[in-house]
Amino acid sequence: MNQIQKELGTTRKEKGKLVGQDFDEEHNRLEEKIDEKLGAKS
């Protein structure tokens, strides 16, 4: 039981990290891709 609770706890933490910093990084990457596409067109 404790093992399962620990695993659930870590996945929640990992998801929290993903939502926090990885989302920002992914968003920045997407913005860079969009800028590159717009730059190539103009």
C-alpha positions, 0 to 999 in steps of 0.5 A: 500500500505504501509503495503504491502511494509513493509511486502515485506521489512521484507521478504527481510531482513529475506531472507538476514539473511537466506542467510547470517548467517543461510546459514553458520550455515547450511553449518557447520552442513552439514560439521559436518555430512559429517565428522561424516560419514567419521569418522564412515567409517574409 
